[in-house]
Amino acid sequence: MIKPAASHGARMLSVNHQEAGLRRLRAAMNAASDAIFLFDVPGMTLVDVNDGACRLLGYTREELLALAPGALLPSLPPAGLPDAPAALASQASECELLRRDLSLVPVELKWHWHAQAADADAGTDGALLIAVARDISERRQAQERLQHLAHYDSLTGLPNRSLFYQTLAQAVELAQEKSWRIVVLFIALDRFKSINDTLGAALGDELLRQFSNRLVACVRLRDTVGRLGNDEFALILTMSRHQQDAVAVANQVRDTLRAPFDLRGHAATLTASIGIAMYPDDALDPETLVRYANTAMGGAKRAGRDGYRFFTAGMNVQVLARLDLELALRHALEHEQFILHYQPKVDLRTGRISGVEALLRWRRPGHGLLAPAEFVPVLEDTGLIGRVGAWVIEAACRQVAQWRDEGVGPVRVAVNVSSRQFAEGDLAAEVTQALARYLVPAELLELELTETALMSNAERTIIVLGKLKKIGVKVAIDDFGTGYSSLAYLQRFPIDKLKIDIAFVRNITSSPNDAAIALAIISMAHSLKLSVVAEGVESRPQLEYLRRNRCDEIQGFYFSRALPALELGQIIAAGAGLPPGHDPAAQPAQTLLIVDEDVNVLSSLHRLLRPDGYQILTAGTPDEGFELLALHCVHVIICDQRMPALCGTEFLSKVKELYPETIRIILSGYTGLEAVLDSINRGAIYRFYTKPWDDTELRDNIRQAFQHYWMANQPGMGRSQLR
């Protein structure tokens, strides 16, 4: 009797123990925020649920327990105990549970194994399965938001570039199966930037939103509208017939822009340039289709805007090459393909190198060394010029430090600053950082800016130049005379130097107009206490003309082309310089220039006049005459009238403007006197003598011409008193 009593007591203790365990488990389940479902195995009977499950699904506890497990959870573990509890515990999946209101709630479902003491009388082995369902609605919404942001433009709500290309790829794949035609329209708004700059970015954004709404209204539901850039949009049209349908859509887009846009009280009108490319006619892949449509759009812009163009295989070879150039330039900085060459500047007073100009070169793989004219405009257009410009400043400062450390000495380096870099970047900060990084004195760095860059925003220019002046950096105006005609900024801006553009130097010894501009720049600069550099000096006559007229510095191929840093350092260290100029004190008292295409005449006149002690220069053409005039201080000129390139009176008329102090004489057998008399009346020539000449009379007249020169050029004696 004792044993049964003991056995019954043991069973009661076991039951009480299990009930206590279940109570503790239920309390823990209710404390959890997740939904928990408790199943007895192997029959997979739902034993219990927690409050979280009731809240998640909208049922009472009794209602949930009355439901079949399969109606609650979309998938259950197989009947029977799992082989490995650890494997079951690692199972997790995402699914959706059906709420009482028939809505679906996304959850992350995990299964857990729970063991308890077996109860043979209860018919259970003590194994429990616990399903934990965590509501992931917020996570799903966040993922959907991120997915939307990744594929849709935040301003207009249109598919962005990424989704547009995906959609186009799908359309092309379907078109291959259905033998359809796909049309891509690339749409760029004309002059949107001016509206954006005038009205501000907020109204510019509003304009883009309104335009995108109009664009969506233009197309069918099955067509796709995307935003590819700031003011660039694109359409994907699926067509089964000819290209006239594309023309209709292009005209519809243009028509929808006719009505003004209301921008919070401001009326704005727009036009668009549209490029059209077609699958399979033009290209077979999405990237090429869009690129060709963009190319055609460029053709529409160049044709006058507010129009459309179809892409054709040969329409824009240069544009396609430019696209390749843009891609290559974007890799050039990262792959260290840019280098600097340096062109010397020479002081005309000392003849020594006074500094250098840093000139950008691009070692493009497969193309050799490219000059700036071949790629800098593309850098400007793409916006890369800011990064490249900052690199140039740093590289120049690094080179100055290297020359210093190598014993070459202090070298002043001038760096070109583009208009866009000056307007958009923080130039003063870039300069300050580069100078500090390489311990370069500020006076060794000079920045060259164009007039256009300076005048684009005068007030900002004053601030930026003020910062540069405070640092100690010199500022020069490059290509002076080719930009703004107003010279008021020379007084407003802290400028140190003017550079005469090569356009005025190229013909400075033969063009009175170019010479007058160059001399005016020199005179004006000196009156404002600015120094002057003439660029593009390629000959000794140009050099001597500029030196005689007090130009401060020159640079150009006559002295040296742009050189790599190593070669230039060697030239500077060797003390290279210009040949000395003519010493006025050593100049012969009287210099005579004879210009005649007849060699016999030149020889005869030289023999005739040499005994009189003149320095005699001879030229067979007017061009040779201009060169000799630039190289020498000529007092009297004898010129033949009949020369093929330029007649004598025309030659002497130019000489009068370039060298008004000279005495100019025509010696010719040409009997047509009308042009000669006109030149005499205008003061272009002093005398006219005929061939053949009388030796004695000619020698006397030449002697009188020199006397006239010296009298006309005596201090206090005006030329008008003698002529």
Rosetta blueprint (number, residue, H / E / L):
1 M L
2 I H
3 K H
4 P H
5 A H
6 A H
7 S H
8 H H
9 G H
10 A H
11 R H
12 M H
13 L H
14 S H
15 V H
16 N H
17 H H
18 Q H
19 E H
20 A H
21 G H
22 L H
23 R H
24 R H
25 L H
26 R H
27 A H
28 A H
29 M H
30 N H
31 A H
32 A L
33 S L
34 D L
35 A E
36 I E
37 F E
38 L E
39 F E
40 D E
41 V L
42 P L
43 G L
44 M L
45 T E
46 L E
47 V E
48 D E
49 V E
50 N L
51 D H
52 G H
53 A H
54 C H
55 R H
56 L H
57 L H
58 G L
59 Y L
60 T L
61 R H
62 E H
63 E H
64 L H
65 L H
66 A H
67 L L
68 A L
69 P H
70 G H
71 A H
72 L H
73 L L
74 P L
75 S L
76 L L
77 P L
78 P L
79 A L
80 G L
81 L L
82 P L
83 D L
84 A L
85 P H
86 A H
87 A H
88 L H
89 A H
90 S L
91 Q L
92 A E
93 S E
94 E E
95 C E
96 E E
97 L E
98 L E
99 R L
100 R L
101 D L
102 L L
103 S L
104 L E
105 V E
106 P E
107 V E
108 E E
109 L E
110 K E
111 W E
112 H E
113 W E
114 H E
115 A E
116 Q L
117 A L
118 A L
119 D E
120 A L
121 D L
122 A L
123 G L
124 T E
125 D L
126 G L
127 A E
128 L E
129 L E
130 I E
131 A E
132 V E
133 A E
134 R E
135 D E
136 I L
137 S H
138 E H
139 R H
140 R H
141 Q H
142 A H
143 Q H
144 E H
145 R H
146 L H
147 Q H
148 H H
149 L H
150 A H
151 H H
152 Y E
153 D L
154 S L
155 L L
156 T L
157 G L
158 L L
159 P E
160 N L
161 R H
162 S H
163 L H
164 F H
165 Y H
166 Q H
167 T H
168 L H
169 A H
170 Q H
171 A H
172 V H
173 E H
174 L H
175 A H
176 Q H
177 E H
178 K H
179 S L
180 W L
181 R E
182 I E
183 V E
184 V E
185 L E
186 F E
187 I E
188 A E
189 L E
190 D L
191 R L
192 F H
193 K H
194 S H
195 I H
196 N H
197 D H
198 T H
199 L H
200 G L
201 A H
202 A H
203 L H
204 G H
205 D H
206 E H
207 L H
208 L H
209 R H
210 Q H
211 F H
212 S H
213 N H
214 R H
215 L H
216 V H
217 A H
218 C H
219 V L
220 R L
221 L L
222 R L
223 D L
224 T E
225 V E
226 G E
227 R E
228 L L
229 G L
230 N L
231 D L
232 E E
233 F E
234 A E
235 L E
236 I E
237 L E
238 T E
239 M E
240 S L
241 R L
242 H L
243 Q L
244 Q H
245 D H
246 A H
247 V H
248 A H
249 V H
250 A H
251 N H
252 Q H
253 V H
254 R H
255 D H
256 T H
257 L L
258 R L
259 A L
260 P L
261 F E
262 D E
263 L E
264 R L
265 G L
266 H E
267 A E
268 A E
269 T L
270 L L
271 T L
272 A E
273 S E
274 I E
275 G E
276 I E
277 A E
278 M E
279 Y E
280 P L
281 D L
282 D L
283 A L
284 L L
285 D L
286 P H
287 E H
288 T H
289 L H
290 V H
291 R H
292 Y H
293 A H
294 N H
295 T H
296 A H
297 M H
298 G H
299 G H
300 A H
301 K H
302 R H
303 A L
304 G L
305 R L
306 D L
307 G L
308 Y E
309 R E
310 F E
311 F L
312 T L
313 A L
314 G L
315 M L
316 N L
317 V H
318 Q H
319 V H
320 L H
321 A H
322 R H
323 L H
324 D H
325 L H
326 E H
327 L H
328 A H
329 L H
330 R H
331 H H
332 A H
333 L L
334 E L
335 H L
336 E L
337 Q L
338 F E
339 I E
340 L E
341 H E
342 Y E
343 Q E
344 P E
345 K E
346 V E
347 D E
348 L L
349 R L
350 T L
351 G L
352 R E
353 I E
354 S E
355 G E
356 V E
357 E E
358 A E
359 L E
360 L E
361 R E
362 W E
363 R E
364 R E
365 P L
366 G L
367 H L
368 G E
369 L E
370 L E
371 A L
372 P H
373 A H
374 E H
375 F L
376 V H
377 P H
378 V H
379 L H
380 E H
381 D H
382 T H
383 G L
384 L L
385 I H
386 G H
387 R H
388 V H
389 G H
390 A H
391 W H
392 V H
393 I H
394 E H
395 A H
396 A H
397 C H
398 R H
399 Q H
400 V H
401 A H
402 Q H
403 W H
404 R H
405 D H
406 E L
407 G L
408 V L
409 G L
410 P L
411 V L
412 R L
413 V E
414 A E
415 V E
416 N E
417 V L
418 S L
419 S H
420 R H
421 Q H
422 F H
423 A H
424 E H
425 G L
426 D L
427 L H
428 A H
429 A H
430 E H
431 V H
432 T H
433 Q H
434 A H
435 L H
436 A H
437 R H
438 Y H
439 L L
440 V L
441 P L
442 A H
443 E H
444 L H
445 L E
446 E E
447 L E
448 E E
449 L E
450 T E
451 E H
452 T H
453 A H
454 L H
455 M H
456 S L
457 N L
458 A H
459 E H
460 R H
461 T H
462 I H
463 I H
464 V H
465 L H
466 G H
467 K H
468 L H
469 K H
470 K H
471 I H
472 G L
473 V L
474 K E
475 V E
476 A E
477 I E
478 D E
479 D E
480 F E
481 G L
482 T L
483 G L
484 Y L
485 S L
486 S L
487 L L
488 A L
489 Y H
490 L H
491 Q H
492 R H
493 F L
494 P L
495 I L
496 D L
497 K E
498 L E
499 K E
500 I E
501 D L
502 I H
503 A H
504 F H
505 V H
506 R L
507 N L
508 I L
509 T L
510 S L
511 S L
512 P H
513 N H
514 D H
515 A H
516 A H
517 I H
518 A H
519 L H
520 A H
521 I H
522 I H
523 S H
524 M H
525 A H
526 H H
527 S H
528 L L
529 K L
530 L L
531 S E
532 V E
533 V E
534 A E
535 E E
536 G L
537 V L
538 E L
539 S L
540 R H
541 P H
542 Q H
543 L H
544 E H
545 Y H
546 L H
547 R H
548 R H
549 N L
550 R L
551 C L
552 D L
553 E E
554 I E
555 Q E
556 G L
557 F L
558 Y L
559 F L
560 S L
561 R L
562 A L
563 L E
564 P E
565 A H
566 L H
567 E H
568 L H
569 G H
570 Q H
571 I H
572 I H
573 A H
574 A L
575 G L
576 A L
577 G E
578 L L
579 P L
580 P L
581 G L
582 H L
583 D L
584 P H
585 A H
586 A H
587 Q L
588 P L
589 A L
590 Q L
591 T E
592 L E
593 L E
594 I E
595 V E
596 D L
597 E L
598 D L
599 V H
600 N H
601 V H
602 L H
603 S H
604 S H
605 L H
606 H H
607 R H
608 L H
609 L H
610 R H
611 P H
612 D H
613 G L
614 Y L
615 Q E
616 I E
617 L E
618 T E
619 A E
620 G L
621 T L
622 P H
623 D H
624 E H
625 G H
626 F H
627 E H
628 L H
629 L H
630 A H
631 L H
632 H L
633 C L
634 V L
635 H L
636 V E
637 I E
638 I E
639 C E
640 D L
641 Q L
642 R L
643 M L
644 P L
645 A L
646 L L
647 C L
648 G H
649 T H
650 E H
651 F H
652 L H
653 S H
654 K H
655 V H
656 K H
657 E H
658 L H
659 Y L
660 P L
661 E L
662 T L
663 I E
664 R E
665 I E
666 I E
667 L E
668 S E
669 G L
670 Y L
671 T L
672 G L
673 L L
674 E H
675 A H
676 V H
677 L H
678 D H
679 S H
680 I H
681 N H
682 R L
683 G L
684 A L
685 I L
686 Y L
687 R E
688 F E
689 Y E
690 T E
691 K L
692 P L
693 W L
694 D L
695 D H
696 T H
697 E H
698 L H
699 R H
700 D H
701 N H
702 I H
703 R H
704 Q H
705 A H
706 F H
707 Q H
708 H H
709 Y H
710 W H
711 M H
712 A H
713 N L
714 Q L
715 P L
716 G L
717 M L
718 G L
719 R H
720 S H
721 Q H
722 L L
723 R L
